[in-house]
């Protein structure tokens, strides 16, 4: 009890002292903290930090498709110098002027990292970084407009005409095998006549630069009609090592529907009926046919539904 009483009395004494002259006490605390901070800044410390990698001297005809974004380093030195590096972290600069197309591995010792203080020492926590370079090319692209919803009953899209030209700039290895770009999905719900619309190009990669972000389109709408075809030849796709036979050699009946103008001009040679057999084992197979038609024309019924095909 006496011990607790003495503690309470000491606490009261401290509080009384602070209340009696608070300004002097606060100044003393600030001075003590400043003295500690000054002493601390003069000691040596180790400061670990992820710093950004910046790539320089890239030719206009080239582009970086993949690269190391940041590296982890350790800075060793006086607290005052490290404080400045903490407030304004340095950046690692990587010169790519002499690099080859494709993936390049760069030792971290080749990076330029300005430290600003001669007493700071630098240690890397990795040995190298990677940067991939490709040629920059520009290609004209076909624009496809996906749709959602259904037109008013009895109507069909006959064509979607893109009224603007779209070119894409990007890495050669990606664009060389690409010739189509997509737009945002267009809502055609309950439409019954042709109309104009402005749609946004879908940005599928950070590596692409589009000549325009939007395109003007014309959606042509026509009345929907049906038409039937008979005796459409069947095409079997198989390897040279396979011997095959089919019970039927043609599709007996096919009913299609679509826009009136396209349906009326549709010819039998515009329709492909095929069965792919290349990955099937020997034996009897009952297989549906793949029916390929011009855009906006759909099959709604076919006879037979499957073909009996024998692979020897």
C-alpha positions as CSV (number, residue, x, y, z in Angstrom):
1,X,0.0,0.0,0.0
2,X,2.8,2.4,0.8
3,X,4.4,1.7,-2.6
4,X,1.2,2.5,-4.4
5,X,0.8,5.6,-2.4
6,X,4.3,6.8,-3.3
7,X,3.6,6.1,-7.0
8,X,0.5,8.2,-6.9
9,X,2.3,11.0,-5.1
10,X,5.1,11.0,-7.7
11,X,2.5,11.1,-10.5
12,X,0.8,14.0,-8.9
13,X,4.1,15.8,-8.6
14,X,4.8,15.4,-12.3
15,X,1.4,16.6,-13.3
16,X,1.6,19.6,-10.9
17,X,5.0,20.5,-12.5
18,X,3.6,20.3,-16.0
19,X,0.5,22.3,-15.2
20,X,2.4,25.0,-13.4
21,X,4.8,25.6,-16.4
22,X,3.6,23.7,-19.4
23,X,5.3,25.7,-22.1
24,X,8.8,25.2,-20.7
25,X,8.1,21.4,-20.4
26,X,6.9,21.2,-24.0
27,X,10.0,23.1,-25.2
28,X,12.2,20.7,-23.2
29,X,10.5,17.7,-24.8
30,X,10.9,19.2,-28.3
31,X,14.6,20.0,-27.7
32,X,15.2,16.4,-26.4
33,X,13.5,14.9,-29.4
34,X,15.5,17.2,-31.8
35,X,18.8,16.2,-30.0
36,X,17.9,12.6,-30.4
37,X,17.0,13.0,-34.0
38,X,20.2,14.9,-34.8
39,X,22.3,12.1,-33.2
40,X,20.3,9.4,-35.0
41,X,20.9,11.0,-38.4
42,X,24.7,10.7,-37.9
43,X,24.5,6.9,-37.3
44,X,24.8,4.3,-40.1
45,X,21.7,2.3,-41.2
46,X,20.6,-0.1,-43.9
47,X,17.5,0.9,-45.8
48,X,15.8,-1.6,-48.2
49,X,13.6,-0.2,-50.9
50,X,11.8,-1.2,-54.2
51,X,12.8,1.3,-56.8
52,X,11.3,1.9,-60.3
53,X,13.2,0.9,-63.4
54,X,13.1,3.4,-66.3
55,X,14.1,2.4,-69.8
56,X,15.9,5.0,-72.0
57,X,17.1,5.6,-75.5
58,X,14.4,3.3,-77.1
59,X,14.3,3.9,-80.9
60,X,10.9,5.1,-82.3
61,X,10.7,1.9,-84.5
62,X,10.9,-0.3,-81.4
63,X,8.8,-0.9,-78.3
64,X,9.1,-2.7,-75.0
65,X,6.6,-5.6,-74.7
66,X,7.7,-6.9,-71.3
67,X,10.1,-5.7,-68.7
68,X,11.1,-5.7,-65.1
69,X,9.2,-2.9,-63.4
70,X,11.1,-2.5,-60.2
71,X,14.1,-3.9,-58.3
72,X,14.8,-4.3,-54.6
73,X,18.0,-2.5,-53.4
74,X,19.7,-1.9,-50.0
75,X,21.1,1.5,-49.3
76,X,23.8,1.7,-46.5
77,X,24.9,5.0,-45.0
78,X,24.2,7.8,-42.6
79,X,20.7,8.5,-41.4
80,X,20.7,12.0,-42.9
81,X,21.5,10.7,-46.4
82,X,19.1,7.9,-46.2
83,X,16.3,10.3,-45.1
84,X,16.7,12.1,-48.4
85,X,16.6,8.9,-50.3
86,X,13.4,7.9,-48.4
87,X,11.7,11.2,-49.2
88,X,12.8,11.1,-52.9
89,X,13.6,7.5,-53.9
90,X,16.1,7.2,-56.8
91,X,15.2,5.5,-60.1
92,X,17.2,2.8,-61.9
93,X,17.9,3.8,-65.5
94,X,18.4,1.1,-68.1
95,X,19.9,2.1,-71.5
96,X,18.4,-0.1,-74.2
97,X,20.1,1.5,-77.2
98,X,22.3,-1.5,-78.0
99,X,19.8,-4.3,-77.2
100,X,18.6,-6.9,-79.6
101,X,15.0,-7.9,-80.6
102,X,13.6,-10.4,-78.2
103,X,14.4,-11.0,-74.6
104,X,17.5,-9.3,-73.1
105,X,18.9,-10.1,-69.7
106,X,20.7,-7.1,-68.2
107,X,23.0,-7.3,-65.1
108,X,21.9,-4.9,-62.4
109,X,25.5,-3.6,-62.3
110,X,24.8,-2.0,-65.7
111,X,22.0,0.1,-64.3
112,X,22.6,3.8,-63.5
113,X,21.2,4.7,-60.1
114,X,22.0,8.3,-58.9
115,X,22.2,8.4,-55.1
116,X,23.1,12.0,-54.5
117,X,25.3,11.5,-51.5
118,X,28.9,10.2,-51.6
119,X,28.6,8.4,-48.3
120,X,25.8,6.1,-49.5
121,X,26.7,2.5,-50.6
122,X,24.4,0.4,-52.8
123,X,23.7,-3.3,-52.7
124,X,21.4,-5.2,-55.1
125,X,19.1,-7.9,-53.9
126,X,18.8,-9.4,-57.4
127,X,21.4,-10.2,-60.1
128,X,19.7,-9.1,-63.3
129,X,16.5,-7.8,-65.0
130,X,14.8,-8.8,-68.2
131,X,13.5,-6.6,-71.0
132,X,11.8,-7.8,-74.2
133,X,11.9,-5.6,-77.3
134,X,9.9,-5.9,-80.5
135,X,9.5,-3.9,-83.7
136,X,6.7,-1.4,-83.7
137,X,4.3,-1.8,-86.7
138,X,1.0,-0.3,-87.8
139,X,-1.8,-2.4,-89.4
140,X,-5.2,-1.7,-90.8
141,X,-7.8,-3.8,-88.9
142,X,-11.2,-5.2,-89.7
143,X,-13.7,-4.2,-87.1
144,X,-16.2,-6.7,-85.7
145,X,-19.3,-5.5,-83.8
146,X,-20.7,-8.1,-81.4
147,X,-24.4,-7.7,-80.6
148,X,-26.8,-8.5,-77.7
149,X,-30.5,-8.8,-77.5
150,X,-32.9,-9.6,-80.3
151,X,-34.4,-7.5,-83.1
152,X,-38.2,-7.2,-83.2
153,X,-39.8,-10.5,-84.2
154,X,-39.6,-11.0,-87.9
155,X,-36.5,-9.0,-88.6
156,X,-32.8,-9.8,-89.0
157,X,-29.5,-8.0,-89.4
158,X,-28.4,-8.1,-93.0
159,X,-25.0,-6.3,-92.5
160,X,-23.0,-4.1,-90.2
161,X,-21.0,-1.5,-92.1
162,X,-18.1,0.2,-90.3
163,X,-17.9,3.8,-91.7
164,X,-14.4,4.6,-90.2
165,X,-11.0,3.1,-90.8
166,X,-9.1,1.7,-87.8
167,X,-5.4,1.1,-87.6
168,X,-3.5,-0.3,-84.7
169,X,0.1,0.3,-83.7
170,X,1.8,-2.4,-81.6
171,X,4.4,-5.2,-81.4
172,X,5.0,-7.0,-84.7
173,X,4.9,-10.5,-83.1
174,X,1.4,-9.8,-81.8
175,X,-0.1,-7.8,-84.7
176,X,1.4,-10.0,-87.5
177,X,-1.2,-12.7,-86.8
178,X,-4.1,-10.4,-86.0
179,X,-6.4,-8.6,-88.4
180,X,-9.6,-8.1,-86.4
181,X,-10.5,-5.8,-83.5
182,X,-13.7,-5.9,-81.5
183,X,-15.9,-3.1,-80.4
184,X,-18.1,-2.9,-77.3
185,X,-21.3,-5.0,-77.5
186,X,-24.1,-3.3,-79.3
187,X,-27.6,-3.6,-78.0
188,X,-30.1,-4.3,-80.9
189,X,-33.1,-5.1,-78.7
190,X,-36.5,-4.5,-80.4
191,X,-35.0,-2.7,-83.4
192,X,-36.9,-3.1,-86.7
193,X,-35.2,-0.7,-89.1
194,X,-31.7,0.2,-90.1
195,X,-29.9,2.7,-87.8
196,X,-26.6,4.5,-87.2
197,X,-24.6,4.1,-84.0
198,X,-21.2,5.1,-82.5
199,X,-19.4,2.3,-80.6
200,X,-16.2,2.2,-78.6
201,X,-13.2,0.1,-79.7
202,X,-12.3,-2.5,-77.0
203,X,-8.8,-1.9,-75.8
204,X,-7.6,-5.5,-75.3
205,X,-3.9,-4.7,-74.5
206,X,-1.8,-1.9,-73.1
207,X,0.6,-2.5,-76.0
208,X,-1.9,-1.3,-78.6
209,X,-2.4,2.2,-79.8
210,X,-5.5,2.8,-81.9
211,X,-6.0,5.4,-84.5
212,X,-9.4,6.1,-83.1
213,X,-11.2,5.1,-79.9
214,X,-14.7,5.0,-81.5
215,X,-16.2,4.1,-84.9
216,X,-19.4,5.1,-86.6
217,X,-21.4,2.1,-87.9
218,X,-24.5,1.5,-89.9
219,X,-26.6,-1.5,-88.9
220,X,-28.8,-2.7,-91.8
221,X,-32.0,-4.4,-90.9
222,X,-34.2,-6.5,-93.2
223,X,-37.2,-8.7,-92.8
224,X,-36.4,-12.2,-91.8
225,X,-37.4,-15.1,-94.1
226,X,-36.9,-18.8,-94.4
227,X,-35.7,-21.0,-97.2
228,X,-35.0,-24.7,-97.7
229,X,-32.3,-26.5,-99.6
230,X,-32.0,-30.2,-100.5
231,X,-29.2,-32.6,-101.3
232,X,-26.3,-30.5,-100.1
233,X,-23.0,-32.5,-100.6
234,X,-21.3,-33.8,-97.4
235,X,-17.6,-33.2,-97.1
236,X,-15.5,-35.6,-94.9
237,X,-12.3,-34.4,-93.5
238,X,-9.8,-37.1,-92.7
239,X,-6.0,-37.9,-92.7
240,X,-4.2,-39.7,-95.5
241,X,-3.8,-42.7,-93.2
242,X,-7.6,-43.1,-92.6
243,X,-10.0,-45.0,-94.8
244,X,-13.6,-43.9,-94.3
245,X,-17.1,-44.4,-95.7
246,X,-20.4,-42.7,-95.0
247,X,-23.9,-44.2,-95.3
248,X,-25.1,-40.9,-96.8
249,X,-23.2,-38.6,-99.1
250,X,-25.4,-35.5,-98.7
251,X,-27.6,-33.6,-96.3
252,X,-31.2,-34.4,-97.4
253,X,-32.8,-31.1,-96.2
254,X,-31.6,-27.9,-94.7
255,X,-33.9,-25.0,-93.6
256,X,-32.2,-21.6,-93.0
257,X,-33.4,-18.2,-92.0
258,X,-32.0,-14.7,-92.3
259,X,-32.4,-11.3,-94.0
260,X,-34.5,-11.5,-97.1
261,X,-32.0,-10.1,-99.6
262,X,-29.2,-12.5,-98.5
263,X,-31.5,-15.5,-98.3
264,X,-32.9,-14.9,-101.8
265,X,-29.4,-14.7,-103.2
266,X,-28.0,-17.7,-101.3
267,X,-26.8,-20.5,-103.5
268,X,-26.2,-24.1,-102.7
269,X,-22.4,-23.7,-103.3
270,X,-22.4,-21.0,-100.5
271,X,-23.3,-23.7,-98.0
272,X,-20.7,-26.1,-96.5
273,X,-21.7,-29.3,-94.7
274,X,-18.7,-31.2,-93.2
275,X,-17.7,-33.8,-90.6
276,X,-14.2,-33.8,-89.1
277,X,-12.8,-37.3,-88.5
278,X,-9.0,-36.6,-88.1
279,X,-8.9,-37.3,-84.3
280,X,-11.4,-40.2,-84.2
281,X,-10.4,-43.9,-83.7
282,X,-11.4,-46.7,-86.1
283,X,-15.0,-47.9,-85.8
284,X,-18.6,-46.8,-86.5
285,X,-19.5,-43.2,-85.5
286,X,-22.8,-41.3,-85.5
287,X,-21.7,-37.7,-85.9
288,X,-23.5,-34.3,-86.5
289,X,-22.3,-32.2,-89.4
290,X,-20.9,-28.7,-89.1
291,X,-23.0,-26.4,-91.3
292,X,-21.2,-23.2,-92.4
293,X,-23.3,-20.3,-93.8
294,X,-22.7,-16.7,-94.7
295,X,-22.8,-14.2,-91.9
296,X,-26.3,-13.4,-90.4
297,X,-27.8,-16.6,-91.9
298,X,-28.6,-19.4,-89.5
299,X,-29.6,-23.0,-89.9
300,X,-32.9,-23.8,-88.1
301,X,-33.4,-27.5,-89.1
302,X,-31.6,-30.2,-91.0
303,X,-32.2,-33.8,-92.0
304,X,-30.5,-36.1,-91.0
305,X,-29.3,-34.9,-87.6
306,X,-26.3,-37.3,-87.7
307,X,-24.3,-39.3,-90.2
308,X,-23.2,-42.9,-89.8
309,X,-19.6,-42.9,-90.7
310,X,-17.2,-45.9,-90.6
311,X,-13.4,-45.4,-90.1
312,X,-11.3,-48.4,-91.0
